[in-house]
Structures are given as structure tokens and as C-alpha cells.
Amino acid sequence: MYNINVLLLIFNVILFKTTNSYTILNSIRISINSSQIFQSSCSTYSPIPLIDPITVDIKTLAEDLSACRYSSSDLVRWYLSRIDAVNRQGSHPLHAVTETNPDALEIANALDQERHINGSRSILHGIPILIKDNIATYDKMETTAGSLALFGSRVPRDAFVVQQLRKAGAIILGKASLSEWSNFKSENVTRAGWSARGGLTNSAYVANGDPYGSSSGSAVATSAGLCAAAIGTETAGSIVSPASRANIVGLKPTVGLTSRSGVIPISHDHDTVGPLGRTVEDVALLLEVIQGVDSRDNATQQQGIIRHQNYTQFLLGIEGLRDLRLGVIREGINITDERQNRVNEAIKLMSIHGASIIDPVNITISDDDTITDDLQSLASYNFRDDIINYLSELKNTTIRSVKDIIKFNIEHADKEFHPEYSPNQNVFISIENKTNMTTNDYIKLYNKTRLIGGRDGIDAILTQHKLDGLIIPDVTHEITVFASFAGYPLIVVPLGFNKSNDEPYGLMFAGTAWSESMLLRIAHGFEQAFSVRNTVRPKYAEQYGYILQLLFKIIEFLKKLKLI
């Protein structure tokens, strides 16, 4: 106990001088002595976390829970406390979480007891996860896509991916905010992340920073340590773009690998559900759980799907880069020289570790406006019926169609519109008025774009150069739309930070259908070789950041000495 008492004295001096906070001092005493005080429980009852929420990964959390260093109840309390501190309060509220689960602590207590009696269901047992607010949860929380039009409606059941998470023992901590209707409502939007229900989601790294994609809350909350990890959705860029800006890993799975049943749709031919985490291993662990065949989603039942129950088997570290053939997309990349230099450093390092780099490789790029318009046309055609099908199962609502949504927004214009972030509902109005696309027209355009993105696009370049994957220096590249056309997977990994403002950016990898195993291998190898995520902390994610960072390091040291 001598060393612990010395540490307490140091904390007394540092923390009291810098924060004048007796609460923090008392919390530290509780944290350090908890394992000796509470012999009958793993709970520490400490408001100060025994983890660094900014950096901790799922595997570490699972190991600590199994070792009884703290409980899932502790984790929930710690995350709820962080959400309370920075989500809607402070000088720079993040607005990343729309609501928290009022039953989260009760669920955590039950899972703690289950772990004590029967052991863990999976590595996700007792791990708090946030769910994007367009994914149904059959509990006391809302599912609204950020719109007040759906507030108060009741879903018939959990979305399939939520069912899978609950079966694995994960705790649904709350709902993450998003661009309203997944950014499928307004034209001329100046930035992402606004919804009538959730407000304006902000980057945890840059003041008033654009989170850059509809899964904005899922990305920001994960980067800021408001949850262990999160689930998002993507039609075109909605996972990989905000993940890139949030300094985390985001995986967009092949359409059909994960179910969309219970998810507020845009287009059944292009929507997919995927994980966002602080590490490649985190997203692999989540993918193992959320993927699966669902009787309510035909895409999950198609022939030729390549599924794996264990995706972490493909995480080979730096050694996984050896003998891979990777092509670098250069055409159509418009980034600063600073970022370009960073990309080149990363590519050189992958080459040093055994990857064969073909740089550049050319891909046939259509006119940017044309492919965007084509995707919009396809999504608009599908949305009309897809949203009717979703709304038809809801209870306690009169909203049953696009027309009803438009009417509601007009009647509640003061809340449903924002002059910069949601100035109109032109997308909805266009969908409601457009009747000139026939089913045959849709099939022709869908088949054409699927060939553009797949056979004549991503697959053509992979085949021509015998590649295992593509390296894309910027998530805004047309490859993101190509992957949407074809339903192909993407993954983004942290690459660096802009020197001017510490805004993060990532490096993206693309592959053919069902190539998640290869993309995870590539991404993990790169992550381990070029580890940058923890070099810059999100300045708006915590109060007393430097003091807490010191505390977390001391706690890690004590854990290694088995003192806590």
C-alpha cells in the first residue's frame, strides 16, 4: 500500500492545484482501493474510469471485465457520465448522442450477474454500444432517423443487427445522432450531422467541425470515448466518411452481409449496416456478431455470400501485408500536398513490410455529376416504396408515406428546417412528384451502374493488375459511389491529422464483393505498421484532459503491477 499512498499524495497535489476538485480526489481514492473494499462485487462504484475511454479497445474491456477489475455497471456509469459532460454541455457540445437507454444500468447489472454465474456469452458481453438512430430498438428508446415526424412511434421489434448484439450480451447504451433521414431530405446542405431531434453534431477534434457523413453521431461518439464502439449505416459514404474525420476505423460491408430489417431505409439495393470502432480488431469483432442470414432481408439470403463466423482470424498484423498486391488510385484525388506526403509515407511503409504496390492504377471514372445523379435516381425510386414498407409496421403514428412526411415538415417548419443545415425538403418533394421512372427504367439504370461500379470498375482494375485490394487516399473519391453501385465493401483507417487544426483524415481500402476478410487483413496490417490514432487526443471530448490522461497512465501502470 506504500506505493498507492504515495500516488494518492501526488494526485492530491496535482489535481487540487489544477482543478480545486475534492470530487475527483475522492473518486481516485475509491478507484484505487475498490478491489479491496468491495470483495463481493467487481463494481468499483467510482465516477472516475479505470480505463482511458479515448483509447481503450473492446478486447481490453472484455479482459478487464473477465478479470473483475471493474464491472459492466461501472462501464455504463462511466460512459453515461462522459455523455452528460460533453454531449449537450460545455463550450463545445458534441450532440453525438440523441438519447441514452434508461434501462442500460439494469441491463448491465443483469449481465454482470450472468457473467459471475455462467461466464460470458461472447467477447461483447457487457460491452456498451451505441446504435445509429435509424436502427430500430424495441425498448424505451425512440427510432426516428432524427426526424420529429417519427417521434413517439413504436417499432414492432429490434432490428436484426440489434437482436444479434443483444444475443451476444452487448449493452445498447443509447442512440447516436445522424444527419436527418440519413441526409436524404434536403438539397444545398452546407454540412452533415444536423437533425431536428438531435441538433448539430460536432467533431471532437475541431471547433464546430463537420463530422462529414450521416453516421456522424456514431463516429464522433466512438472517437470521443462516449461508448466502446458504434453501429452505423451507409448508402454512399455514410460510414467511411465520418469515420475518416473522427480518427476511427469504419467498415462498410458488402450489401447482404448484414441485415437491414428494422433499419429506416433509403434504398434496399444500396443500404448496408456496419461497425465503427477505435481499432480494426474492434470492427472485426462487431462484424462477427452483426452479420448473418435474416428471413426479413432477402439480400442476406442470396447465393454466393461469403460469411465468416470469425473475422479476427484474418488480422495478421504487419505480417499480413507480406505478398499482398495493392493498387493505388491517383486519378481524381484532390488533397493537399501535406496529406499527399502522408499517403506516400504510408504506401512506402506498406511496401517495406512486404506488400507489392502498383502505383498508380487507372480506373474508368465517369462524370462525377452523372454518377451522383444516377445514384440519386436509383435511391429516390426505391425510397418511395421502401419507406412505405418500413412505416407500415410502426404503431402509434399517422406517418405512412413520403407525402405524410412532407406534410408534417410543413406543419412543423420551425423545428424541421434549418437555414444552413436543412433548408428544404426538395429530395422528398422530388420523390413524391416524380412518376416518370418505370420499373424497366430502374432495372436498366441499376444494371448499368452495377456494371460501372463492379465488373467494369473495381473488379476490372483488381483483375487487370491481379490485386488484393485498392488504396484510396481520400474517402470523397468516386470509388465510394462505385462501391455503392456494386454493393461492395470499403474500410477506412486513421492516417493523420491536418497540421493547421488537428482535423483527422483516413486512408481507405476497397475490394470486390465479400472481400471483408482481405480488407480487414490489409487494414490491420496498415494500422499496426502506421499506428497514429492515439498521437492526437480529441480536445473537445473531455474536461481536464491532460490531468485525466496522466491518471489513466498511472492506472495502467497499477494494473500491470496487479494493484488494481
For each residue, the residues with C-beta under 8 A, 3 or more apart:
1: 4 5
2: 5 6
3: 6 7 561 563
4: 1 7 8 32 33 558 563
5: 1 2 8 9
6: 2 3 9 10
7: 3 4 10 11 32 554 558
8: 4 5 11 12 28 29 32
9: 5 6 12 13
10: 6 7 13 14
11: 7 8 14 15 25 28 551 554
12: 8 9 15 16 25
13: 9 10 16 17
14: 10 11 17 18 547 550
15: 11 12 18 19 21 24 25 28 547
16: 12 13 19 20 21 22 25
17: 13 14
18: 14 15 544 547
19: 15 16 24 544 547
20: 16
21: 15 16 24 25
22: 16 25 26
23: 26 27 47
24: 15 19 21 27 28 48 544 547
25: 11 12 15 16 21 22 28 29
26: 22 23 29 30
27: 23 24 30 31 46 47 48
28: 8 11 15 24 25 31 32 48 551
29: 8 25 26 32 33
30: 26 27 33 34 37 44 45 46 48
31: 27 28 34 44 46 48 50 555 564
32: 4 7 8 28 29 558 563 564
33: 4 29 30 36 37
34: 30 31 37 38 43 44 45 46 70 564
35: 38 44 68 69 564
36: 33 39
37: 30 33 34
38: 34 35 41 42 43 44 45
39: 36
40:
41: 38 71
42: 38 65 68 69 70 71 74 112 116
43: 34 38 70 71 73 74 112
44: 30 31 34 35 38 50 70 71 74
45: 30 34 38 74
46: 27 30 31 34 49 50 74
47: 23 27 77 78 81
48: 24 27 28 30 31 551
49: 46 52 53 74 78 552
50: 31 44 46 64 69 70 74 555 559 564
51: 56 60 61 64 70 75 78 552 555
52: 49 55 56 225 548 549 552 556
53: 49 56 78 79 82 225 226 542
54: 223 224 225 534 537 538 541 542
55: 52 225 278 533 534 552
56: 51 52 53 60 61 225 228 278
57: 60 61 277 278 279 281 282
58: 61 62 123 124 127 228 229 277 279 281 282 285 286
59: 62 63 123 281 285
60: 51 56 57 63 64
61: 51 56 57 58 64 65 75 127 228
62: 58 59 65 66 120 123 124 125 127
63: 59 60 66 67
64: 50 51 60 61 67 69 70 559
65: 42 61 62 68 69 70 71 72 75 115 120 125 126
66: 62 63 115 120
67: 63 64
68: 35 42 65 71
69: 35 42 50 64 65 559 564
70: 34 42 43 44 50 51 64 65 74 75
71: 41 42 43 44 65 68 74 75 108 112 126
72: 65 75 76 108 109 111 112 115 125 126 127 128 171
73: 43 76 77 105 108 109 112
74: 42 43 44 45 46 49 50 70 71 77 78
75: 51 61 65 70 71 72 78 79 108 126 127 128 171 228
76: 72 73 79 80 104 105 108 128 171 173
77: 47 73 74 80 81 105
78: 47 49 51 53 74 75 81 82
79: 53 75 76 82 83 128 173 225 226 227 228
80: 76 77 83 84 100 104 105 173
81: 47 77 78 84 85
82: 53 78 79 85 86 224 225 226 541 542
83: 79 80 86 87 97 100 174 221 226
84: 80 81 87 89
85: 81 82 89 90 542 543
86: 82 83 89 90 92 93 94 224 226 540 541 542 543
87: 83 84 93 94 95 96 97 226
88: 93 95 199
89: 84 85 86 93
90: 85 86 93 540 543
91:
92: 86 202 207 208 540
93: 86 87 88 89 90 202
94: 86 87 97 201 202 204 220 221 224 226 540 541
95: 87 88 177 193 198 199 200 201 202 217
96: 87 176 177 201 202 204 216 217 220 221 224 226
97: 83 87 94 100 130 174 175 176 177 217 221 226
98: 133 142 144 146 174 175 176 177 195 197 198 217
99: 141 142 174 175
100: 80 83 97 104 173 174
101: 104 107 137 139 140 141 171 172 173 174
102: 140 141
103: 106 107 139 140
104: 76 80 100 101 107 108 128 171 172 173 174
105: 73 76 77 80 108 109
106: 103 109 110
107: 101 103 104 110 111 171 172
108: 71 72 73 75 76 104 105 111 112 126 128 171
109: 72 73 105 106 112 113
110: 106 107 113 114
111: 72 107 108 114 115 125 126 169 171
112: 42 43 71 72 73 108 109 115 116 126
113: 109 110 116 117
114: 110 111 117 118 121 125 169
115: 65 66 72 111 112 118 119 120 125 126
116: 42 112 113
117: 113 114
118: 114 115
119: 115
120: 62 65 66 115 123 125 126 169
121: 114 124 125 167 168 169
122: 125 168 169 289
123: 58 59 62 120 127 285
124: 58 62 121 127 129 165 168 169 170 285 286 289
125: 62 65 72 111 114 115 120 121 122 168 169 170
126: 65 71 72 75 108 111 112 115 120 169 170 171
127: 58 61 62 72 75 123 124 169 170 171 228 229
128: 72 75 76 79 104 108 170 171 173 227 228
129: 124 165 170 171 172 173 227 228 229 230 231 286
130: 97 172 173 174 175 176 217 218 221 222 226 227 229 230 231
131: 135 137 162 172 174 175 176 230 231
132: 135 175 176 178 215 217 218 230 231 232 233
133: 98 142 143 144 145 146 175 176 177 178 195 197 198 217
134: 143 144 145 146 178 182 233 263 264
135: 131 132 143 159 161 162 231 233 262 263 264 273
136: 143 155 157 158 159 162 262 263 264
137: 101 131 141 143 155 158 159 162 172 175
138: 155 156 157 158 162
139: 101 103 172
140: 101 102 103
141: 99 101 102 137 172 174 175
142: 98 99 133 150 151 152 153 175 197
143: 133 134 135 136 137 150 153 155 175 264
144: 98 133 134 147 148 149 150 151 153 197
145: 133 134 150 178 180 181 182 195 264
146: 98 133 134 177 178 179 180 181 195 196 197 198
147: 144 150 151 180 181 185 195 196 197 405 416
148: 144 151 196 197 408 412 415 416
149: 144 399 404 405 408 409 412 416
150: 142 143 144 145 147 153 264 394 397 399
151: 142 144 147 148 197
152: 142 396 397
153: 142 143 144 150 394 395 396 397 399
154: 394 395 396 397
155: 136 137 138 143 158 262 393 394
156: 138 393 394 395
157: 136 138 163 262
158: 136 137 138 155 162 163 166 262
159: 135 136 137 162 163 259 261 262 263 273
160: 163 164 259 261 262 292 294 296 297
161: 135 164 165 231 258 259 262 263 273 290
162: 131 135 136 137 138 158 159 165 166 172 262
163: 157 158 159 160 166 167
164: 160 161 167 168 289 290 291 292
165: 124 129 161 162 168 170 172 231 289 290
166: 158 162 163 169 170 172
167: 121 163 164 289
168: 121 122 124 125 164 165 289
169: 111 114 120 121 122 124 125 126 127 166
170: 124 125 126 127 128 129 165 166 289
171: 72 75 76 101 104 107 108 111 126 127 128 129
172: 101 104 107 129 130 131 137 139 141 162 165 166
173: 76 79 80 100 101 104 128 129 130 227
174: 83 97 98 99 100 101 104 130 131 141 227
175: 97 98 99 130 131 132 133 137 141 142 143 217
176: 96 97 98 130 131 132 133 215 217 218 221 230 232
177: 95 96 97 98 133 146 193 195 197 198 199 201 216 217
178: 132 133 134 145 146 182 193 195 198 201 214 215 216 217 218
179: 146 182 183 189 192 193 194 195 213 214 216
180: 145 146 147 183 185 186 194 195 196 197 422
181: 145 146 147 184 185 264
182: 134 145 178 179 214 233 235 238 264 266
183: 179 180 186 189 192 213 214 238
184: 181 235 266 379 383 427
185: 147 180 181 422 425 427 428
186: 180 183 189 421 422 423 424 425 426 427
187: 423 424 426 427
188: 423 424
189: 179 183 186 192 194 420 421 422 423
190: 420 421
191: 194 210 212 420 421
192: 179 183 189 201 210 211 212 213 214 216 241 242
193: 95 177 178 179 200 201 202 210 211 216 217 220 421
194: 179 180 189 191 198 199 200 201 418 421 422
195: 98 133 145 146 147 177 178 179 180 198 199 422
196: 146 147 148 180 412 415 416 422
197: 98 133 142 144 146 147 148 151 177 180
198: 95 98 133 146 177 178 194 195 201 217
199: 88 95 177 194 195
200: 95 193 194 421
201: 94 95 96 177 178 192 193 194 198 211 216 217 220
202: 92 93 94 95 96 193 207 208 209 211 220 540
203: 206 208 209 210 211 220 245 246 503 538 540
204: 94 96 220 223 224 246 538 539 540 541
205: 209 223 246 247 497 501 502 503 504 536 538 539 540
206: 203 209 501 502 503
207: 92 202 540
208: 92 202 203
209: 202 203 205 206 245 503
210: 191 192 193 203 245
211: 192 193 201 202 203 216 217 219 220 242 245 246
212: 191 192 216 241 242 244 245
213: 179 183 192 216 219 237 238 239 240 241 242 243 245
214: 178 179 182 183 192 232 233 238 242
215: 132 176 178 218 219 230 232 233 234 238 239 242 243 250 276
216: 96 177 178 179 192 193 201 211 212 213 219 220 242
217: 95 96 97 98 130 132 133 175 176 177 178 193 198 201 211 220 221 230
218: 130 132 176 178 215 221 222 230 231 232 239 242 276
219: 211 213 215 216 222 223 230 232 239 242 243 245 246 248 250 276
220: 94 96 193 201 202 203 204 211 216 217 223 224 226 242 246
221: 83 94 96 97 130 176 217 218 224 226 227 230
222: 130 218 219 225 226 227 229 230 246 248 276 277 278
223: 54 204 205 219 220 246 247 248 278 504 538 541
224: 54 82 86 94 96 204 220 221 538 540 541 542
225: 52 53 54 55 56 79 82 222 541 542
226: 53 79 82 83 86 87 94 96 97 130 220 221 222 541
227: 79 128 129 130 173 174 221 222 230
228: 56 58 61 75 79 127 128 129 277 282
229: 58 127 129 130 222 275 276 277 278 282 283 286
230: 129 130 131 132 176 215 217 218 219 221 222 227 275 276 277
231: 129 130 131 132 135 161 165 218 273 274 275 276 286 290
232: 132 176 214 215 218 219 238 239 242 250 273 274 275 276
233: 132 134 135 182 214 215 238 239 260 263 271 272 273 274
234: 215 237 238 239 240 252 271 272 274 484
235: 182 184 238 266 267 270 271 272 379 484
236: 270 375 480 481 483 484
237: 213 234 240 241 475 476 480 481 484
238: 182 183 213 214 215 232 233 234 235 241 242
239: 213 215 218 219 232 233 234 242 243 250 251 252 274 276 490
240: 213 234 237 243 244 250 252 475 480 490 491 492 506 508
241: 192 212 213 237 238 244 245 475 476 480
242: 192 211 212 213 214 215 216 218 219 220 232 238 239 245 246 250 276
243: 213 215 219 239 240 246 248 249 250 276 492 506
244: 212 240 241 250 475 492 504 505 506 508
245: 203 209 210 211 212 213 219 241 242 503 504 505
246: 203 204 205 211 219 220 222 223 242 243 276 504
247: 205 223 494 497 504 506 533 536 538
248: 219 222 223 243 276 277 278 494 533
249: 243 276 277 278 279 280 282 283 491 492 493 494 523 527
250: 215 219 232 239 240 242 243 244 274 275 276 283 491 492 506
251: 239 274 275 276 283 287 489 490 491 516 519 520
252: 234 239 240 272 274 483 489 490 491
253: 257 258 272 273 274 287 291 489 516
254: 257 272 305 487 488 489 513 514 515 516
255: 269 270 271 272 299 487
256: 297 299 300 302 305 487
257: 253 254 272 287 291 300 305 307 489 514 516
258: 161 253 272 273 274 287 290 291 292 300
259: 159 160 161 262 273 292 294 296 297 299 300
260: 233 263 265 268 271 272 273 297 299
261: 159 160 294 296 297
262: 135 136 155 157 158 159 160 161 162 259 296
263: 134 135 136 159 161 233 260 271 273
264: 134 135 136 143 145 150 181 182 387 390
265: 260 268 271 382 383 386 387 389 390
266: 182 184 235 270 271 379 382 383 386
267: 235 270 271 378 379 381 382 383 386
268: 260 265 271 299 382 386
269: 255 378 382 446 487
270: 235 236 255 266 267 375 378 379 382 484 485 487
271: 233 234 235 255 260 263 265 266 267 268
272: 233 234 235 252 253 254 255 257 258 260 487
273: 135 159 161 231 232 233 253 258 259 260 263 290
274: 231 232 233 234 239 250 251 252 253 258 283 287
275: 229 230 231 232 250 251 282 283 286 287 290
276: 215 218 219 222 229 230 231 232 239 242 243 246 248 249 250 251 283
277: 57 58 222 228 229 230 248 249 280 281 282 283 285 286
278: 55 56 57 222 223 229 248 249 282 533
279: 57 58 249 282 283 527 533
280: 249 277 283 284 315 491 493 520 523 524 527
281: 57 58 59 277 284 285 312 315 524
282: 57 58 228 229 249 275 277 278 279 285 286
283: 229 249 250 251 274 275 276 277 279 280 286 287 491 520
284: 280 281 287 288 311 312 314 315 520 524
285: 58 59 123 124 277 281 282 288 289 311 312
286: 58 124 129 229 231 275 277 282 283 289 290
287: 251 253 257 258 274 275 283 284 290 291 311 516 520
288: 284 285 291 308 309 310 311 312
289: 122 124 164 165 167 168 170 285 286
290: 161 164 165 231 258 273 275 286 287
291: 164 253 257 258 287 288 307
292: 160 164 258 259 300 307
293: 300 301
294: 160 259 261 297 300 301
295: 301
296: 160 259 261 262
297: 160 256 259 260 261 294 300 301
298: 301 302
299: 255 256 259 260 268 302
300: 256 257 258 259 292 293 294 297 305
301: 293 294 295 297 298
302: 256 298 299 305
303:
304: 513 514
305: 254 256 257 300 302 514
306: 514 517
307: 257 291 292
308: 288 311 313 314 516 517
309: 288
310: 288 313
311: 284 285 287 288 308 314 315 516 517 520
312: 281 284 285 288 315
313: 308 310
314: 284 308 311 320 517 518 520 521 524
315: 280 281 284 311 312 320 520 521 524
316: 319 320 521 524 525
317: 320 524 525 528
318: 321 353 525 528 529
319: 316 322 353 354 525
320: 314 315 316 317 324 521 522 524 525
321: 318 324 350 353 354 355 522 525 526 529
322: 319 353 354 355
323: 354 355 356
324: 320 321 354 355 356 468 469 521 522 525
325: 355 356 358 465 466 467 468
326: 350 355 356 357 358 467 468 469 470 471 522
327: 357 358 359 360 361 461 462 465 467 469 470 471
328: 347 357 358 359 360 361 470 471 473
329: 332 333 360 361 363 470 471 472 473 477 479
330: 333 359 360 473
331: 360 362 363 365
332: 329 365 477 478
333: 329 330 340 472 473 474 477
334: 474
335: 339 340 343 473 474
336: 339 340 498
337: 340 341
338: 341 342 498 499
339: 335 336 342 343 473 474 496 498 505
340: 333 335 336 337 343 344 473
341: 337 338 344 345
342: 338 339 345 346 495 496
343: 335 339 340 346 347 473 495 507
344: 340 341 347 348
345: 341 342 348 349 530
346: 342 343 349 350 495 507 526 530
347: 328 343 344 350 351 357 359 471
348: 344 345 351 352
349: 345 346 352 353 529 530
350: 321 326 346 347 353 355 357 525 526 529 530
351: 347 348 354 355 356 357
352: 348 349
353: 318 319 321 322 349 350 525 529
354: 319 321 322 323 324 351
355: 321 322 323 324 325 326 350 351 525
356: 323 324 325 326 351
357: 326 327 328 347 350 351 471
358: 325 326 327 328 361 465 467
359: 327 328 330 347
360: 327 328 329 330 331
361: 327 328 329 358 461 464 465 467 470
362: 331 461
363: 329 331 457 458 460 461 479 482
364: 452 456 457 460
365: 331 332 368 478
366: 370 371 452 478
367: 370 371
368: 365 371 372 478
369: 372 373
370: 366 367 373 374
371: 366 367 368 374 375 449 452 478 481 482 485
372: 368 369 375 376 481
373: 369 370 376 377
374: 370 371 377 378 445 448 449 485
375: 236 270 371 372 378 379 449 481 484 485
376: 372 373 379 380
377: 373 374 380 381 437 445
378: 267 269 270 374 375 381 382 442 445 446 449
379: 184 235 266 267 270 375 376 382 383
380: 376 377 383 384 427 430 431 434
381: 267 377 378 384 437 442
382: 265 266 267 268 269 270 378 379 385 386
383: 184 265 266 267 379 380 386 387 402 431
384: 380 381 387 388 402 431 432
385: 382 388 389
386: 265 266 267 268 382 383 389 390
387: 264 265 383 384 390 391 401 402 405
388: 384 385 391 392 400 401 402
389: 265 385 386 392 393
390: 264 265 386 387 393 394
391: 387 388 394 397 399 400 401 404
392: 388 389 400
393: 155 156 389 390
394: 150 153 154 155 156 390 391 397 399
395: 153 154 156
396: 152 153 154
397: 150 152 153 154 391 394 400
398: 404
399: 149 150 153 391 394 404 405 408
400: 388 391 392 397 404
401: 387 388 391 404 405
402: 383 384 387 388 405 406 428 431 432
403: 406 407 432
404: 149 391 398 399 400 401 407 408
405: 147 149 387 399 401 402 408 409 425 428
406: 402 403 409 410 425 428 429 432
407: 403 404 410 411
408: 148 149 399 404 405 411 412 416
409: 149 405 406 412 413 416 417 425 428
410: 406 407 413
411: 407 408
412: 148 149 196 408 409 415 416
413: 409 410 416 417
414: 417
415: 148 196 412
416: 147 148 149 196 408 409 412 413 422 425
417: 409 413 414 422 423 424 425
418: 194 421 422 423
419: 423
420: 189 190 191 423
421: 186 189 190 191 193 194 200 418
422: 180 185 186 189 194 195 196 416 417 418
423: 186 187 188 189 417 418 419 420
424: 186 187 188 417 429
425: 185 186 405 406 409 416 417 428 429
426: 186 187 429 430
427: 184 185 186 187 380 430 431
428: 185 402 405 406 409 425 431 432
429: 406 424 425 426 432 433
430: 380 426 427 433 434
431: 380 383 384 402 427 428 434
432: 384 402 403 406 428 429
433: 429 430
434: 380 430 431 437
435:
436:
437: 377 381 434 441 442
438: 441 442
439: 442 443
440: 443 444
441: 437 438 444 445
442: 378 381 437 438 439 445 446
443: 439 440 446 447
444: 440 441 447 448
445: 374 377 378 441 442 448 449
446: 269 378 442 443 449 450
447: 443 444 450 451
448: 374 444 445 451 452
449: 371 374 375 378 445 446 452 453 485
450: 446 447 453 454 455 485 486 487
451: 447 448 454 455 456 457
452: 364 366 371 448 449 456 457 482 485
453: 449 450 457 458 481 482 483 484 485 486 488
454: 450 451 457 458 459 482 485 486 488 512 513
455: 450 451 459 460
456: 364 451 452 459 460
457: 363 364 451 452 453 454 460 461 482 485 486
458: 363 453 454 461 462 470 479 482 483 486 488 510 511 512
459: 454 455 456 462 463 486 512
460: 363 364 455 456 457 463 464
461: 327 361 362 363 457 458 464 465 467 470
462: 327 458 459 465 466 467 468 469 470 511 512
463: 459 460 466
464: 361 460 461
465: 325 327 358 361 461 462
466: 325 462 463
467: 325 326 327 358 361 461 462 470
468: 324 325 326 462 511 518 522
469: 324 326 327 462 509 510 511 515 518 519 522
470: 326 327 328 329 361 458 461 462 467 479 509 510 511
471: 326 327 328 329 347 357 507 508 509
472: 329 333 475 477 479 507 508 509 510
473: 328 329 330 333 335 339 340 343 477 507 508
474: 333 334 335 339 477 505 508
475: 237 240 241 244 472 480 492 506 508
476: 237 241 480
477: 329 332 333 472 473 474 480 508
478: 332 365 366 368 371 481 482
479: 329 363 458 470 472 482 483 490 508 510
480: 236 237 240 241 475 476 477 483 484 490 508
481: 236 237 371 372 375 453 478 484 485
482: 363 371 452 453 454 457 458 478 479 485 486 488
483: 236 252 453 458 479 480 486 487 488 489 490 510
484: 234 235 236 237 270 375 453 480 481 487
485: 270 371 374 375 449 450 452 453 454 457 481 482
486: 450 453 454 457 458 459 482 483 513
487: 254 255 256 269 270 272 450 483 484 513
488: 254 453 454 458 482 483 510 511 512 513 515
489: 251 252 253 254 257 483 510 511 513 514 515 516 519
490: 239 240 251 252 479 480 483 508 509 510 519
491: 240 249 250 251 252 280 283 508 509 519 520 522 523
492: 240 243 244 249 250 475 506 507 508 509
493: 249 280 506 507 508 509 523 526 527
494: 247 248 249 504 506 507 527 532 533
495: 342 343 346 505 506 507 530 532
496: 339 342 504 505 532
497: 205 247 502 503 504 505 532 535 536
498: 336 338 339 501 502 503 504 505
499: 338
500: 503
501: 205 206 498
502: 205 206 497 498 536 539
503: 203 205 206 209 245 497 498 500
504: 205 223 244 245 246 247 494 496 497 498 536
505: 244 245 339 474 495 496 497 498
506: 240 243 244 247 250 475 492 493 494 495
507: 343 346 471 472 473 492 493 494 495 526
508: 240 244 471 472 473 474 475 477 479 480 490 491 492 493
509: 469 470 471 472 490 491 492 493 519 522 523 526
510: 458 469 470 472 479 483 488 489 490 519
511: 458 462 468 469 470 488 489 515 516 518 519
512: 454 458 459 462 488 515
513: 254 304 454 486 487 488 489
514: 254 257 304 305 306 489
515: 254 469 488 489 511 512 518 519
516: 251 253 254 257 287 308 311 489 511 519 520
517: 306 308 311 314 520 521
518: 314 468 469 511 515 521 522
519: 251 469 489 490 491 509 510 511 515 516 522 523
520: 251 280 283 284 287 311 314 315 491 516 517 523 524
521: 314 315 316 320 324 517 518 524 525
522: 320 321 324 326 468 469 491 509 518 519 525 526
523: 249 280 491 493 509 519 520 526 527
524: 280 281 284 314 315 316 317 320 520 521 527 528
525: 316 317 318 319 320 321 324 350 353 355 521 522 528 529
526: 321 346 350 493 507 509 522 523 529 530
527: 249 279 280 493 494 523 524 530 531
528: 317 318 524 525 531
529: 318 321 349 350 353 525 526
530: 345 346 349 350 495 526 527
531: 527 528 534
532: 494 495 496 497 535
533: 55 247 248 278 279 494
534: 54 55 531 537
535: 497 532
536: 205 247 497 502 504
537: 54 534 541 545 549
538: 54 203 204 205 223 224 247 541 542
539: 204 205 502 545
540: 86 90 92 94 202 203 204 205 207 224
541: 54 82 86 94 204 223 224 225 226 537 538 545
542: 53 54 82 85 86 224 225 538 545 548
543: 85 86 90
544: 18 19 24 547 548
545: 537 539 541 542 548 549
546: 549 550
547: 14 15 18 19 24 544 550 551
548: 52 542 544 545 551 552
549: 52 537 545 546 552 553
550: 14 546 547 553 554
551: 11 28 48 547 548 554 555
552: 49 51 52 55 548 549 555 556
553: 549 550 556 557
554: 7 11 550 551 557 558
555: 31 50 51 551 552 558 559 564
556: 52 552 553 559 560
557: 553 554 560 561
558: 4 7 32 554 555 561 563 564
559: 50 64 69 555 556 562 563 564
560: 556 557
561: 3 557 558
562: 559
563: 3 4 32 558 559
564: 31 32 34 35 50 69 555 558 559
